[in-house]
Structures are given as structure tokens and as C-alpha cells.
Amino acid sequence: MGIAHWKLNRARARPDTVISRQHFYQDDEHFEYPEGQRPALPGAPGFPDHPTGRRVVYAITSVLVGITGALGNAVVAANLPFLQGSLELDISEVAWLPAAYLVTNAVTGCVLVKYRQEFGVRSFCMIFLTLQALLITSHLFVQGLAGAILVRAASGISASALTTLGVFYMIQAFTAKHRLRAVCLGLGTPQLSLPIAWLMPKDLLALGNWNGLYLLELGLSLIVLGIVSIVRLPPSVRSKTFEPLDALSFSLYAVGFVLFGSAMGLGSYLWWTNVSWIGWSLAACLPCFAMFAWIETNRKRPLIDVKWLSAGAFLRLAAFAVLCRFLQSEQTVGVMTMLRDFGLTNDDIRPLTVAILFGSILGLGMAALTVSPTRLPYMVLASLTLVAAASYIDAGASISTRVPELLVSQPLVAFAGTLFIGPLFIFGLGRVLAEGGVRMTSFIALFNATQSVGTLTGNAFTQTFLFHAQEYHLRTYAAQAERSAPDVAALIASLSARYAPVIADPVVRSAEGVAALSQQISLHSRVAGYIDVFTMISLAASAGAAALLGIISINLIKKYWSAQP
């Protein structure tokens, strides 16, 4: 694959260009694609004809690149409570790790698009994957929170690049008429990383005070580096894209996102009103975004076209993208955290994570099989409806809920999670290509921001709502548990009797009974809080589905009346 050559159509090449042989790694030389094989956008590879064997290699490469690009952060997110103790950090400190990943993943998308357009996609991947491997290697010897945050931030940037690279590889694996299916598969494959991370044995990752995690990331980076070096994409068409004002614009954009992402990522852990820097960060991000929008609005060639993105279609796209990503917190923050409160670890819930992985794969396959320009809104509608139904099922949870009771609802949530992302992206991409592709950086910035903002705000809102719901139920249950009440006194006596074989003093025995009752009240209040979360998410998904159904109906009515003579 690495040395196989392909020849361009000499009759269609420019007469002043002498080309004896072209290789897939020669993306720094001038070449001319024949009609039908030219890339749709600068920075994207061309579409030459491939034999079946090469298409299979491209498909396998896409899956490996897509999963490994997101797996490192998924492993951190899946094992955050265990990392906390091994790194000697409190929960608010270890929360910086996923926040750093999401922030850098959000802000770098638009710059990476321009980088690919000017320098080619392979050069970035080769250079940055090497730097990331060096960072991870250094972190194996230098421990600490700052180093871990740096590695997570670097992983966020590389994941943004590798997601796009996975899409490019998947497109090469399909013929032109199946290109939408390729985009769905390429975008959805990284979504499989979280259930795969839940399946990984905790003891293996905890090797050497969790150095096993960094060894895993280092191995993945080296694997992807080797794959990109050997399995080469067709060359891309490049163009001059960067301008001096991009540096100032991007700096304001990045600083605003760092401030916003830090506040949202840590707010529910440190608590919103307890730490002053959270409020200051939320306040300071507003002028950064305002100055960025003012500069971009007055530029002839903006980095991000704010006016174009403020159109109604893109505002609706952003709203539904954030909502769909927010609804996924039903699984990550809701169900998985509830099971941990019951004392279960990733190893104990393996049947559930296998079912979730299976649901994700089915959703990815369904998206690829059914995608078409006319079905995109209906696929998002189906995703919202499935989450609403699954959350409604989970709202029937109780203190005895365990893995078997979740084997239907959670695969449905996973199915919906991989079903929506491809159609949302393709809807916006169609608008970009219809206008010549000049605003690709703007769309990628919007899409990446909605995914990261949806995750950050979704987790923060869900955790905050869960805390208030649990506090409410705790006060309610505690008010009903007066010791003078006959039923409460009988329950305390029953709980105290359990300690009779080991505690002779009746006063101490009674105190232990009261403590046991307090633990039961606390656990019941936590479960009641989770039920409120599931109900809230079900209502939000239902409201989103109703709104989208209304938009679809209005568009159908307009189309009908416009077709009338």
C-alpha cells in the first residue's frame, strides 16, 4: 500500500507539468486530477479508482484511526474515579482532564481545516502524532496534574485531526454513489470508543500507578503514526488560506472557549457559587467572543463566517446538535454513575457495556444503510424519540435496579447516539458544498463546538440537576423519619438488632441502627434523584422531537403549496 503507485490521466494533466509517477505520499508536489476524481474541497484527498483489496485496507484503516483517536480520552472518562486516587488528586482536580480534552478538541477544528488546505493532511498527522507520542513518553517519567492536563489537551487536538482522517480513509473505501454512507461510518466510528473503554480491565490500566493508561495511549499513537505512514491517502489539492489576522481572531476564539470550557467542566465539581474564578471565567469569555465576532464580521475572508452561521438553518442545526449530545448524559452521567453508587465497577457491568457497544454498532450500521439527503431530519427525529423512550424506561428505576433491568434502555441510547451524528454533519456539509466549500472552516468550527459544548454543558447541567434533586429528596425523607414515629422506631430497632451478636452495649447498638437508617435514606434519595434526571431527559428529548416534527411539518406544507399551480 505504501509503495503502490497510480498514474494520472496524462491527457488531462497540465501541459507544463511533467509527471512520471505519482505516489500516495507525494502530497507536497503539484499534480492534476482528471474529471470525476478531483477533491470537493482543498485539503481533502482526491477520489481515484481503487481495486477492491485497497478499499478494504482503507476501511480497516479508517476504523483503527477513528477508534484510537478517541480511545485515550474515553479510557480516562470511563475510569475517572479510579484515576483520582492513584494520582493523589481530589475529584475537582481530576475533572480538569476531560475538560482539557473537550476544549482543545472544540477550538482547533477550524484551524486544522486551514492547515490541511495549505499544507496537506498527512503532514499535520505525522508531525503532531510524533509530538503527542513524545509528550506521553515524558509523562511516564514526570507525574503530576499539569503533565496529565497537557497530555489530555494534546489528545484533544489529535482526536480532532484523526476524526477527519478517519472520514477521509472511509470515503476512499466506498465508490462515489455511497459517499454519504462513508461519511456516516467515518464520523460514527469514534463514538464506539467509550463502550470499548468500559470493557477494558481496570487492573491492566492501573499497572504501575496507572502508567498502563499512558502506555496504552503511547501504543495507540505509535500505531496510528505507523498506519498513516504506510497506508497513504491520495494527494490533496492545496491552496493559500492563512492570513495574518487569523492569529488574533483564533486567539480570542480559543481564550473564550478555554474560559467557558473550564467553568462548565469544573462548575458542578467545585460548585458554581463557591469559587469566584468560575463566575469570572464565564463573564470574561463574553467579551472575548464579542471581539472575535466583531473582527470576523468585518473581514472579507473570515476564519469563521459569523454572519453565515447566524442563518436560521444553522442555528437550528446547532440547537439540535447540542441537544442530542446533551441527551447522551443520560447514559454517561446518569446510569453509569448510579451503578457506581451501588458499588459496581466496570468489571461488574461488562454485560451491560457489551450490550451498549452492540447498540452503538447497530446504530452506526443503520445510519449508513438509511442515510440520504431527504431522510436526514427523520433520522435525527428517530434518535430523539429513542432517547425519550429509553429515558422513560429508566425512570422506573429503584434501589434494586441492576444490569439486567438496563439491557433494553441503554442499548437504545447507544443506538441513538451513533444514529444522529452522521445526518447532522451531512446536513451542514451539504450547505457548505452547495456554496462552493469556501466556508468549510466555519461549519467545522460550528460542528466541533456543538459536540464539545453539548458534552460539557450536558454533563454540568445533569450533575447540577442531580445534586439539587438528591438534596430535595434527602430533606423530604429525613423530615418523614422522625424517631418518635412508631414505624421509624420499629425500623431502627430492627436495624439495631443486626448488631446484637457483635455489640453488647444497647446505646451503641441503637446508634449503629440510626446510622444504618441514615445510609438507607441517603441511598434512596440518590436513587430518587436519578429517577428525576431520567424523567427530565425524557421530557427534553420529547420536546426536541416535537419541535423537529413541527419544523418538518412546516417544510412539507411549504413544499406542497409551492408545488401548486
C-alpha positions, 0 to 999 in steps of 0.5 A: 500500500505504501509503495503502490503507485497510480498514474494520472490521466496524462491527457488531462494533466497540465501541459507544463507539468511533467509527471512520471509517477505519482505516489500516495505520499507525494502530497507536497508536489503539484499534480492534476486530477482528471474529471470525476476524481478531483477533491470537493474541497482543498485539503481533502484527498482526491477520489481515484479508482481503487481495486477492491483489496485497497478499499478494504485496507482503507476501511480497516484503516479508517476504523483503527484511526477513528477508534484510537483517536478517541480511545485515550480520552474515553479510557480516562472518562470511563475510569475517572474515579479510579484515576483520582486516587492513584494520582493523589488528586481530589475529584475537582482536580481530576475533572480538569482532564476531560475538560482539557480534552473537550476544549482543545478538541472544540477550538482547533477544528477550524484551524486544522481545516486551514492547515490541511488546505495549505499544507496537506493532511498527512503532514499535520498527522505525522508531525503532531502524532510524533509530538503527542507520542513524545509528550506521553513518553515524558509523562511516564517519567514526570507525574503530576496534574499539569503533565496529565492536563497537557497530555489530555489537551494534546489528545484533544487536538489529535482526536480532532485531526484523526476524526477527519482522517478517519472520514477521509480513509472511509470515503476512499473505501466506498465508490462515489454513489455511497459517499454519504454512507462513508461519511456516516461510518467515518464520523460514527466510528469514534463514538464506539470508543467509550463502550470499548473503554468500559470493557477494558480491565481496570487492573491492566490500566492501573499497572504501575500507578496507572502508567498502563493508561499512558502506555496504552495511549503511547501504543495507540499513537505509535500505531496510528503514526505507523498506519498513516505512514504506510497506508497513504491517502491520495494527494490533496489539492492545496491552496493559500488560506492563512492570513495574518489576522487569523492569529488574533481572531483564533486567539480570542476564539480559543481564550473564550472557549478555554474560559467557558470550557473550564467553568462548565467542566469544573462548575458542578465539581467545585460548585458554581457559587463557591469559587469566584474564578468560575463566575469570572471565567464565564463573564470574561469569555463574553467579551472575548467572543464579542471581539472575535465576532466583531473582527470576523464580521468585518473581514472579507475572508473570515476564519469563521463566517459569523454572519453565515452561521447566524442563518436560521438553518444553522442555528437550528442545526446547532440547537439540535446538535447540542441537544442530542449530545446533551441527551447522551448524559443520560447514559454517561452521567446518569446510569453509569454513575448510579451503578457506581453508587451501588458499588459496581465497577466496570468489571461488574457491568461488562454485560451491560457495556457489551450490550451498549457497544452492540447498540452503538454498532447497530446504530452506526450500521443503520445510519449508513444503510438509511442515510440520504439527503431527504431522510436526514431530519427523520433520522435525527427525529428517530434518535430523539424519540429513542432517547425519550423512550429509553429515558422513560424506561429508566425512570422506573428505576429503584434501589434494586435496579441492576444490569439486567433491568438496563439491557433494553434502555441503554442499548437504545441510547447507544443506538441513538447516539451513533444514529444522529451524528452522521445526518447532522454533519451531512446536513451542514456539509451539504450547505457548505458544498452547495456554496462552493466549500469556501466556508468549510472552516466555519461549519467545522468550527460550528460542528466541533463546538456543538459536540464539545459544548453539548458534552460539557454543558450536558454533563454540568447541567445533569450533575447540577440537576442531580445534586439539587434533586438528591438534596430535595429528596434527602430533606423530604425523607429525613423530615418523614423519619422522625424517631418518635414515629412508631414505624421509624422506631420499629425500623431502627430497632430492627436495624439495631438488632443486626448488631446484637451478636457483635455489640453488647452495649444497647446505646451503641447498638441503637446508634449503629441502627440510626446510622444504618437508617441514615445510609438507607435514606441517603441511598434512596434519595440518590436513587430518587434523584436519578429517577428525576434526571431520567424523567427530565431527559425524557421530557427534553428529548420529547420536546426536541422531537416535537419541535423537529416534527413541527419544523418538518411539518412546516417544510412539507406544507411549504413544499406542497403549496409551492408545488401548486399551480 
